[in-house]
């Protein structure tokens, strides 16, 4: 899973969108996707409340997460 985030930056006072990381999950369930994203946010001291979007890249993606 590639992690691209759209994030409100307190430092720059604007929305920032970027590729940030990849997580290798194989055939993961929604809870695994959520855990990987939350771990990334925690590891990088990003505030959950500032997260602007989560999106999927195609029809084979686990829609239970979205």
C-alpha positions in Angstrom: 0.0 0.0 0.0 1.4 3.4 -1.0 0.6 6.1 1.5 -0.1 9.5 0.0 -1.5 12.1 2.4 -3.4 15.3 2.1 -2.6 17.1 5.3 -3.2 20.6 6.9 0.2 21.9 7.8 0.3 24.2 10.8 3.8 25.1 9.9 3.0 26.2 6.3 -0.6 27.2 7.0 -1.8 25.3 3.9 -2.8 21.9 2.7 0.1 19.7 1.8 -0.3 16.6 -0.5 2.6 14.1 -0.9 3.7 10.5 -1.1 5.0 9.6 2.3 5.6 5.8 2.6 4.8 2.3 1.5 3.5 -0.5 3.6 3.7 -4.1 2.4 0.5 -5.7 3.7 -0.3 -8.4 1.1 -4.0 -9.2 1.2 -5.0 -7.1 4.3 -8.3 -6.5 5.9 -9.6 -3.0 6.6 -8.3 -3.1 10.2 -4.7 -3.7 8.9 -4.9 -0.8 6.6 -6.2 1.5 9.4 -3.4 0.3 11.7 -0.7 1.0 9.1 -1.9 4.5 8.5 -2.3 5.3 12.2 1.1 3.9 12.9 2.6 6.2 10.3 0.8 9.2 11.7 2.0 8.3 15.3 5.6 7.6 14.1 5.8 11.0 12.5 3.9 12.9 15.2 1.1 14.0 12.9 -2.2 15.0 14.4 -5.2 12.8 13.4 -7.5 15.8 13.4 -5.4 17.4 10.6 -5.8 14.5 8.2 -7.9 15.7 5.3 -8.3 12.6 3.1 -8.0 8.9 2.7 -8.6 7.5 -0.8 -8.3 4.3 -2.8 -6.7 3.7 -6.2 -9.0 1.2 -7.8 -11.9 -1.3 -7.5 -9.9 -4.1 -5.9 -9.1 -2.0 -2.8 -10.7 -2.9 0.5 -13.7 -0.6 0.6 -14.4 -1.5 4.3 -11.7 1.0 5.3 -13.0 3.9 3.2 
